[in-house]
Amino acid sequence: MGNISRRDFLAMAAVFGVEAAWARSFSAPSKTSWRERRDLFPEGVASGDPESNSVLLWTRRTPQPKPARELIAEVALDQTFQRVIATQRVSISPDADWTCRVLVGGLKPAQIYWYRFTDPEGFGSRLGRTVTAPADGDPRAVHFAFVSCQNANLGAQNAYRRMIFEDERAPEQDRLSFVLHLGDFIYELVWYPEDRASYYDRKVRELVRYPQGEKIQDFHIPVTVDDYRAVYRSYLHDPDLQDARARWPFVPMWDNHEFSWQGWQSLQVFNDKTRPAQTRKVAANQAFFEYQPARMVKSGGSSLEVFSPPQVMDAPIKVFDEHGLGQETNNLAAINSLKGYRSLRWGRNVELIITDERSYRSEDPGSKLDPTAFFNEDYSQFVPEEVLEILDGGRDYNGGNPPNTIRFGDQQVPNIRKADPAQTLLGAEQKAWFLEQLRNSKATWKIWGSTTSTLDMRADPQNLPPGMVASAWPGGGYASFGGGDVSTAYHERGEIYDFIQKHAITGFATVAGDRHSFWAGLSAKSLPPKPFDPVGVAFVVGSISAPGMVESMEHHLHKDAPLRALFLGQGPGDSSPQPTLNMLVRHGVRSCLEYAKTGDVQKARQLSNRDLSPHVSFVDMGGHGYAVVHAAADRLETEFICLPRPIVRQEQPDGGPMLYRVRHTARLWREQEHPNLEQKVIEGDPAFSI
């Protein structure tokens, strides 16, 4: 954001539903009597969505032992608050669960500021540190981390402790400016220890008890806004997460678990049944608004302190438009109660364009299928790639000529999607906005903050030796591992990549989460045997603490399964199974079988199927941790920092041991060139991952 007048700033604050403070041109010692009482501010402090002259600040003052109706927010140039440049009285109330959100303007670009909150009794929050963005024309490199998927019910947030430890010791010019959180900040599915003592090898932690809640199978889900608020509070009591929010501004976006596990628009899906949940979608949005300082636009009310939720009811959605958006009035009110997608600029080199891939998406293309239609027990992990492409494309598949039936082995399955629109994750309105943001951006790097992965995850079971399993592979070629993210929204992703190519957009990069694994690669519309024509680079970060696919297979894949060597291979010298799933999606079945035979990783890689995954240069399906981006005028470097499985919290200042650090470097390409990635292992040994 460039220069802005105080009047325009106040108008902008009203749009975001926050109170406003304006910085003075001079500093002075604080006149506030502040005594730190973290017990009265148990969720800590936070800042969010920094721009070059403003940032959002947040805290919550518990109403116990007695409520405070007002706080003093202060911003200073120093930790001792001898150089205070902004002081503002802000209201808090039970209508916002006693949270406070204040937008501070008149700040200087690329500047570190300190902030705190104090109640009328002089009791204060912990100190917070924040950083403003550089001015639009500033050529300096931008450094930020991106993370996703923290499940405090099942794991520890050690990645934040490591992140803080390293940042405190980094040279000033290399320190992080912000943390991009790509969703699943909370997991609304909560197990109570008496219902389930363990999950895999993890002990189920006592996390939260929903004031109301609903029990489904052996887990509990939120029903009211107080339920959603309760789970946010429990997560923010984690010391490592709280310390991270106090050190850096966060840029948050929701994924599915901020609302509902398999939810889409304002619908929930449990036990294969879809049910209206407009009241819960509004409640989820309200809690997100109250606990995540972000420049999101709420739909209701002029109040700067409260969300003002629209009045909705849980009504069936029977009519969908040509893009799959439910036209039921309560559905539209619920999903529009808070608009999350937005873009933020950091200097000359970075524009971050963040999308919402849950609120406007159409129904999953496979949701109405007979579960047995494309299932073969011998290949239970796989779905033929062409099946997903046909279902995804609907009536738009094959240039508007979809087949009447879809071949699966020796069967012809009716194409129930033949007359339906192509799948969308973004929705028509958001997609049009997203493409215009890409086209108009003048930043060196146009970085798509996608909450779900854009990189195809596929295998080549067609290359299995005859007789290894009882039946022949029923597909016509490659296999996918299933849908649900951008990687299998083939039609919409193709539209985006065609647009990038048509408009000669360079410096396109994607950072994503949700997959609970580390990936690095190239953004391409299609893979061999179709044309392979990359338009950008793409990265996926491992989960902070949520279990991943390797961990799941360790517990669910039978030891006598015919294809076990493809996922958990064990060479002659191995004392335990190895994550050959990484080798499968990067190199193919022949490499996995060679490893099981010889235990020689290099020999196995020599049998790599080069057409399987030319878009993938790194994958670790069991990795946990975080990623750091360094965006400069001539290159984009992304480091994966992988930690051991976070089953217990590490008390050490560095967050415990580190397994590896790998750096991926993309050089800025010219219009006629293809992007490429270089890999370098900086520390550790990412076995099976390259």
ZAKE-252588 format. One record per residue (C-alpha): residue in one letter; residue number from 1; x, y, z. Coordinates in steps of 0.5 Angstrom, whole numbers, plus 500, padded with zeros to 3 digits. Layout:
> code;pos;east;north;up
> a;NUM;X;Y;Z;
...
//
This chain:
> code;pos;east;north;up
> m;1;500;500;500;
> g;2;503;507;498;
> n;3;501;513;502;
> i;4;494;514;505;
> s;5;491;520;508;
> r;6;489;519;516;
> r;7;481;520;513;
> d;8;482;514;508;
> f;9;485;510;513;
> l;10;479;511;518;
> a;11;475;509;512;
> m;12;479;503;511;
> a;13;479;501;518;
> a;14;471;501;518;
> v;15;471;496;512;
> f;16;475;491;516;
> g;17;471;492;522;
> v;18;477;494;527;
> e;19;478;500;531;
> a;20;484;505;528;
> a;21;490;508;531;
> w;22;494;513;528;
> a;23;502;514;529;
> r;24;505;520;531;
> s;25;511;523;527;
> f;26;515;524;534;
> s;27;516;519;540;
> a;28;515;520;547;
> p;29;516;515;553;
> s;30;509;511;555;
> k;31;505;515;560;
> t;32;501;508;562;
> s;33;502;504;568;
> w;34;504;497;565;
> r;35;505;491;569;
> e;36;505;485;566;
> r;37;500;480;567;
> r;38;500;474;562;
> d;39;494;470;566;
> l;40;489;476;564;
> f;41;491;475;557;
> p;42;492;468;557;
> e;43;492;467;549;
> g;44;497;472;548;
> v;45;498;478;543;
> a;46;498;478;535;
> s;47;499;482;529;
> g;48;497;481;522;
> d;49;497;483;515;
> p;50;502;488;515;
> e;51;503;493;509;
> s;52;508;498;508;
> n;53;504;503;513;
> s;54;500;499;517;
> v;55;499;493;521;
> l;56;493;490;525;
> l;57;494;488;532;
> w;58;490;483;537;
> t;59;489;481;544;
> r;60;484;478;548;
> r;61;483;480;556;
> t;62;479;474;560;
> p;63;473;477;563;
> q;64;476;473;570;
> p;65;476;475;575;
> k;66;473;481;573;
> p;67;471;484;566;
> a;68;475;490;563;
> r;69;471;494;558;
> e;70;477;498;555;
> l;71;484;497;554;
> i;72;490;502;552;
> a;73;494;499;546;
> e;74;501;502;545;
> v;75;506;502;539;
> a;76;513;503;540;
> l;77;520;504;537;
> d;78;523;500;543;
> q;79;522;494;548;
> t;80;522;499;554;
> f;81;516;503;551;
> q;82;521;510;552;
> r;83;519;511;544;
> v;84;512;511;544;
> i;85;509;513;537;
> a;86;501;511;538;
> t;87;497;510;544;
> q;88;489;508;543;
> r;89;484;506;547;
> v;90;480;501;545;
> s;91;473;497;547;
> i;92;472;490;548;
> s;93;466;486;550;
> p;94;463;479;551;
> d;95;460;480;544;
> a;96;467;479;541;
> d;97;469;474;546;
> w;98;473;480;549;
> t;99;478;480;544;
> c;100;481;486;541;
> r;101;483;488;534;
> v;102;486;495;532;
> l;103;489;497;526;
> v;104;495;502;527;
> g;105;497;507;521;
> g;106;502;512;520;
> l;107;507;507;520;
> k;108;514;507;517;
> p;109;516;501;511;
> a;110;520;496;513;
> q;111;520;498;521;
> i;112;520;493;527;
> y;113;515;496;532;
> w;114;513;493;539;
> y;115;506;493;542;
> r;116;502;492;548;
> f;117;496;492;551;
> t;118;494;495;558;
> d;119;487;494;562;
> p;120;484;500;567;
> e;121;488;497;573;
> g;122;495;497;569;
> f;123;495;490;568;
> g;124;498;488;561;
> s;125;499;483;556;
> r;126;506;480;554;
> l;127;510;485;549;
> g;128;509;483;542;
> r;129;514;485;536;
> t;130;511;486;529;
> v;131;514;488;522;
> t;132;511;493;517;
> a;133;512;491;509;
> p;134;517;495;505;
> a;135;515;500;500;
> d;136;512;498;494;
> g;137;519;500;490;
> d;138;523;497;495;
> p;139;528;492;492;
> r;140;530;489;498;
> a;141;529;481;499;
> v;142;523;479;502;
> h;143;524;473;507;
> f;144;518;469;510;
> a;145;516;463;513;
> f;146;509;459;511;
> v;147;506;453;515;
> s;148;500;449;515;
> c;149;496;444;519;
> q;150;497;444;526;
> n;151;493;439;530;
> a;152;494;440;538;
> n;153;490;435;540;
> l;154;495;430;537;
> g;155;502;433;536;
> a;156;506;438;539;
> q;157;508;445;535;
> n;158;516;444;535;
> a;159;517;447;529;
> y;160;515;454;531;
> r;161;520;454;537;
> r;162;526;452;532;
> m;163;523;458;527;
> i;164;524;463;533;
> f;165;531;460;535;
> e;166;534;460;528;
> d;167;531;467;527;
> e;168;533;470;533;
> r;169;540;468;531;
> a;170;540;470;524;
> p;171;543;477;521;
> e;172;538;482;521;
> q;173;537;483;514;
> d;174;535;475;513;
> r;175;530;475;519;
> l;176;523;473;517;
> s;177;518;479;516;
> f;178;512;475;517;
> v;179;509;468;517;
> l;180;504;465;512;
> h;181;499;460;515;
> l;182;495;456;510;
> g;183;490;453;514;
> d;184;488;448;519;
> f;185;490;453;524;
> i;186;485;449;528;
> y;187;482;442;528;
> e;188;475;442;529;
> l;189;475;435;530;
> v;190;477;434;537;
> w;191;478;427;541;
> y;192;476;427;548;
> p;193;481;422;552;
> e;194;476;418;554;
> d;195;473;416;547;
> r;196;480;415;544;
> a;197;486;414;548;
> s;198;491;414;542;
> y;199;491;416;535;
> y;200;497;412;531;
> d;201;503;412;536;
> r;202;500;419;539;
> k;203;497;420;545;
> v;204;491;424;545;
> r;205;491;430;549;
> e;206;486;433;553;
> l;207;485;439;549;
> v;208;478;443;549;
> r;209;471;441;552;
> y;210;466;444;547;
> p;211;460;448;551;
> q;212;455;444;547;
> g;213;458;440;541;
> e;214;456;434;537;
> k;215;459;427;538;
> i;216;460;423;531;
> q;217;463;416;532;
> d;218;469;417;537;
> f;219;470;425;536;
> h;220;467;431;537;
> i;221;465;437;533;
> p;222;463;445;534;
> v;223;456;447;534;
> t;224;456;454;536;
> v;225;460;460;536;
> d;226;462;459;543;
> d;227;465;452;541;
> y;228;469;455;535;
> r;229;472;460;540;
> a;230;473;455;545;
> v;231;478;451;540;
> y;232;481;457;538;
> r;233;483;459;545;
> s;234;486;452;547;
> y;235;490;452;541;
> l;236;493;459;543;
> h;237;495;457;550;
> d;238;500;453;546;
> p;239;507;456;548;
> d;240;510;455;542;
> l;241;505;458;537;
> q;242;503;464;542;
> d;243;511;466;542;
> a;244;511;465;534;
> r;245;505;470;534;
> a;246;508;475;539;
> r;247;514;475;534;
> w;248;512;476;527;
> p;249;506;478;524;
> f;250;502;472;521;
> v;251;498;472;515;
> p;252;492;467;516;
> m;253;488;464;511;
> w;254;483;458;513;
> d;255;482;451;510;
> n;256;477;446;511;
> h;257;478;445;519;
> e;258;477;452;521;
> f;259;470;450;519;
> s;260;468;443;517;
> w;261;473;437;515;
> q;262;470;435;509;
> g;263;465;441;508;
> w;264;464;446;502;
> q;265;461;452;502;
> s;266;456;452;508;
> l;267;455;444;508;
> q;268;458;439;512;
> v;269;459;432;510;
> f;270;459;426;515;
> n;271;458;419;514;
> d;272;457;420;507;
> k;273;451;424;508;
> t;274;451;432;506;
> r;275;447;436;511;
> p;276;446;444;511;
> a;277;450;448;516;
> q;278;449;455;515;
> t;279;449;457;522;
> r;280;456;453;523;
> k;281;459;456;517;
> v;282;457;463;520;
> a;283;460;461;527;
> a;284;466;459;524;
> n;285;467;465;520;
> q;286;466;469;526;
> a;287;471;466;531;
> f;288;476;466;525;
> f;289;475;474;525;
> e;290;475;475;532;
> y;291;482;471;533;
> q;292;486;472;527;
> p;293;488;479;525;
> a;294;487;479;518;
> r;295;484;484;513;
> m;296;478;481;511;
> v;297;472;484;510;
> k;298;465;482;514;
> s;299;459;483;511;
> g;300;454;485;517;
> g;301;454;491;521;
> s;302;458;498;522;
> s;303;461;496;529;
> l;304;468;496;529;
> e;305;469;491;535;
> v;306;464;486;533;
> f;307;463;481;527;
> s;308;455;482;527;
> p;309;453;475;524;
> p;310;448;475;519;
> q;311;442;471;521;
> v;312;441;465;518;
> m;313;438;458;518;
> d;314;440;451;516;
> a;315;436;450;510;
> p;316;437;445;504;
> i;317;441;447;498;
> k;318;437;445;492;
> v;319;439;450;486;
> f;320;446;451;484;
> d;321;448;456;479;
> e;322;452;454;472;
> h;323;459;454;477;
> g;324;456;450;482;
> l;325;455;455;487;
> g;326;449;454;492;
> q;327;443;459;491;
> e;328;440;458;497;
> t;329;439;465;501;
> n;330;442;462;507;
> n;331;448;459;504;
> l;332;450;466;500;
> a;333;449;470;507;
> a;334;454;465;510;
> i;335;459;464;506;
> n;336;459;472;504;
> s;337;459;473;512;
> l;338;467;474;511;
> k;339;471;474;505;
> g;340;478;472;506;
> y;341;481;472;499;
> r;342;486;478;498;
> s;343;493;480;496;
> l;344;498;483;500;
> r;345;505;487;497;
> w;346;512;487;500;
> g;347;516;491;496;
> r;348;518;491;489;
> n;349;519;483;489;
> v;350;513;480;492;
> e;351;506;480;491;
> l;352;502;475;495;
> i;353;495;473;492;
> i;354;491;468;497;
> t;355;485;464;495;
> d;356;480;461;499;
> e;357;479;454;496;
> r;358;473;452;501;
> s;359;467;457;501;
> y;360;466;457;494;
> r;361;468;451;491;
> s;362;463;446;487;
> e;363;461;439;490;
> d;364;467;434;489;
> p;365;466;430;483;
> g;366;466;424;486;
> s;367;461;425;491;
> k;368;455;422;488;
> l;369;459;416;485;
> d;370;457;409;487;
> p;371;463;408;492;
> t;372;465;401;488;
> a;373;464;404;481;
> f;374;472;405;480;
> f;375;475;401;486;
> n;376;479;395;485;
> e;377;481;392;492;
> d;378;488;390;489;
> y;379;489;397;487;
> s;380;486;400;493;
> q;381;490;406;494;
> f;382;490;408;486;
> v;383;484;411;482;
> p;384;486;412;474;
> e;385;488;419;472;
> e;386;483;419;466;
> v;387;477;417;471;
> l;388;479;423;475;
> e;389;480;428;469;
> i;390;473;426;466;
> l;391;469;427;472;
> d;392;473;433;474;
> g;393;471;436;467;
> g;394;464;434;467;
> r;395;461;437;460;
> d;396;467;441;459;
> y;397;471;435;458;
> n;398;475;434;451;
> g;399;473;441;449;
> g;400;465;440;451;
> n;401;465;432;448;
> p;402;465;428;454;
> p;403;464;421;454;
> n;404;458;417;455;
> t;405;461;412;459;
> i;406;468;411;463;
> r;407;472;405;462;
> f;408;475;402;468;
> g;409;478;395;467;
> d;410;473;391;463;
> q;411;467;395;465;
> q;412;464;401;462;
> v;413;461;406;468;
> p;414;456;411;466;
> n;415;459;418;466;
> i;416;454;421;471;
> r;417;458;428;470;
> k;418;457;428;463;
> a;419;452;434;464;
> d;420;455;438;470;
> p;421;459;444;470;
> a;422;467;443;471;
> q;423;469;443;478;
> t;424;471;449;481;
> l;425;475;450;487;
> l;426;475;458;487;
> g;427;468;460;484;
> a;428;467;464;478;
> e;429;468;471;482;
> q;430;474;469;486;
> k;431;477;466;480;
> a;432;476;472;476;
> w;433;479;477;481;
> f;434;485;472;482;
> l;435;487;472;474;
> e;436;486;480;474;
> q;437;491;480;480;
> l;438;496;476;477;
> r;439;495;480;470;
> n;440;496;487;474;
> s;441;501;485;479;
> k;442;508;489;478;
> a;443;512;485;483;
> t;444;518;480;481;
> w;445;515;474;484;
> k;446;507;473;484;
> i;447;506;468;489;
> w;448;500;464;490;
> g;449;498;462;497;
> s;450;494;456;496;
> t;451;491;453;501;
> t;452;491;446;498;
> s;453;497;443;493;
> t;454;497;444;486;
> l;455;502;439;484;
> d;456;500;432;481;
> m;457;501;426;486;
> r;458;501;420;481;
> a;459;504;413;480;
> d;460;505;408;475;
> p;461;502;401;476;
> q;462;501;400;469;
> n;463;509;398;470;
> l;464;508;393;475;
> p;465;511;386;473;
> p;466;505;381;471;
> g;467;503;377;476;
> m;468;505;381;482;
> v;469;497;382;484;
> a;470;491;378;482;
> s;471;488;383;477;
> a;472;491;387;471;
> w;473;491;395;473;
> p;474;484;397;470;
> g;475;486;404;468;
> g;476;489;406;461;
> g;477;495;409;464;
> y;478;498;413;470;
> a;479;494;413;477;
> s;480;492;418;481;
> f;481;492;418;489;
> g;482;485;421;489;
> g;483;482;428;489;
> g;484;480;434;493;
> d;485;485;439;492;
> v;486;488;444;486;
> s;487;492;438;483;
> t;488;486;434;481;
> a;489;482;440;479;
> y;490;485;439;472;
> h;491;480;444;468;
> e;492;480;450;473;
> r;493;488;449;474;
> g;494;489;449;466;
> e;495;485;455;465;
> i;496;489;459;470;
> y;497;496;456;467;
> d;498;493;458;460;
> f;499;492;465;462;
> i;500;499;465;465;
> q;501;502;463;459;
> k;502;497;467;454;
> h;503;499;474;458;
> a;504;507;472;459;
> i;505;506;472;466;
> t;506;513;471;469;
> g;507;515;470;476;
> f;508;509;465;478;
> a;509;510;461;484;
> t;510;506;457;489;
> v;511;506;456;496;
> a;512;501;451;499;
> g;513;499;447;505;
> d;514;494;441;507;
> r;515;498;435;504;
> h;516;502;434;510;
> s;517;508;433;506;
> f;518;514;437;503;
> w;519;514;438;495;
> a;520;518;442;490;
> g;521;516;442;483;
> l;522;514;446;477;
> s;523;507;448;475;
> a;524;504;445;469;
> k;525;497;444;466;
> s;526;499;437;464;
> l;527;504;431;464;
> p;528;507;426;460;
> p;529;504;423;455;
> k;530;501;429;454;
> p;531;505;436;453;
> f;532;509;438;459;
> d;533;510;446;459;
> p;534;511;449;466;
> v;535;509;456;467;
> g;536;512;457;474;
> v;537;515;453;481;
> a;538;511;450;486;
> f;539;512;448;493;
> v;540;508;445;499;
> v;541;510;445;506;
> g;542;509;439;511;
> s;543;505;439;517;
> i;544;507;443;523;
> s;545;504;437;527;
> a;546;498;433;524;
> p;547;499;426;522;
> g;548;501;424;514;
> m;549;500;419;509;
> v;550;507;415;511;
> e;551;504;415;518;
> s;552;498;412;516;
> m;553;500;407;512;
> e;554;505;405;518;
> h;555;499;403;522;
> h;556;494;401;516;
> l;557;497;398;511;
> h;558;497;390;512;
> k;559;504;387;512;
> d;560;502;382;507;
> a;561;499;387;502;
> p;562;502;385;495;
> l;563;504;392;494;
> r;564;507;394;500;
> a;565;514;395;497;
> l;566;511;401;494;
> f;567;509;404;500;
> l;568;513;402;506;
> g;569;519;398;502;
> q;570;524;394;506;
> g;571;531;392;503;
> p;572;535;386;506;
> g;573;539;391;511;
> d;574;533;395;513;
> s;575;531;393;521;
> s;576;524;397;519;
> p;577;520;399;513;
> q;578;522;405;509;
> p;579;518;411;506;
> t;580;518;408;499;
> l;581;512;412;498;
> n;582;517;418;496;
> m;583;520;414;491;
> l;584;514;411;488;
> v;585;511;418;486;
> r;586;518;421;484;
> h;587;521;415;481;
> g;588;516;409;480;
> v;589;514;402;481;
> r;590;520;399;478;
> s;591;525;403;483;
> c;592;521;401;489;
> l;593;521;394;487;
> e;594;529;394;486;
> y;595;530;398;493;
> a;596;526;392;496;
> k;597;530;387;492;
> t;598;537;390;494;
> g;599;536;396;499;
> d;600;541;400;494;
> v;601;537;407;493;
> q;602;542;409;488;
> k;603;541;403;484;
> a;604;533;404;485;
> r;605;533;411;482;
> q;606;537;409;476;
> l;607;530;405;474;
> s;608;526;412;475;
> n;609;520;413;470;
> r;610;522;420;467;
> d;611;515;421;465;
> l;612;512;419;471;
> s;613;513;426;475;
> p;614;518;431;471;
> h;615;514;436;475;
> v;616;517;434;482;
> s;617;524;435;484;
> f;618;523;433;491;
> v;619;518;430;496;
> d;620;517;427;503;
> m;621;511;424;504;
> g;622;512;424;512;
> g;623;515;430;513;
> h;624;514;435;519;
> g;625;516;442;520;
> y;626;516;449;516;
> a;627;518;452;510;
> v;628;522;459;509;
> v;629;522;463;502;
> h;630;527;468;500;
> a;631;525;472;494;
> a;632;530;477;491;
> a;633;530;480;484;
> d;634;534;475;481;
> r;635;532;468;485;
> l;636;527;465;489;
> e;637;530;460;494;
> t;638;525;456;499;
> e;639;528;452;504;
> f;640;524;446;507;
> i;641;526;445;515;
> c;642;524;438;517;
> l;643;523;436;524;
> p;644;522;429;527;
> r;645;515;427;528;
> p;646;512;432;533;
> i;647;509;427;538;
> v;648;511;430;544;
> r;649;513;437;546;
> q;650;521;439;546;
> e;651;523;443;551;
> q;652;530;445;548;
> p;653;530;452;546;
> d;654;532;450;539;
> g;655;525;446;539;
> g;656;529;439;539;
> p;657;533;436;533;
> m;658;532;437;526;
> l;659;532;431;520;
> y;660;534;436;514;
> r;661;534;442;511;
> v;662;534;442;503;
> r;663;534;449;499;
> h;664;530;449;492;
> t;665;533;455;488;
> a;666;529;458;482;
> r;667;532;463;478;
> l;668;528;468;474;
> w;669;526;466;467;
> r;670;525;470;461;
> e;671;518;470;457;
> q;672;521;464;452;
> e;673;524;460;458;
> h;674;521;455;462;
> p;675;522;455;470;
> n;676;527;450;473;
> l;677;529;448;480;
> e;678;536;447;483;
> q;679;536;443;489;
> k;680;541;443;495;
> v;681;542;439;501;
> i;682;544;444;506;
> e;683;544;439;513;
> g;684;542;432;514;
> d;685;539;426;510;
> p;686;533;427;506;
> a;687;533;419;505;
> f;688;528;417;499;
> s;689;526;424;498;
> i;690;530;426;492;
//
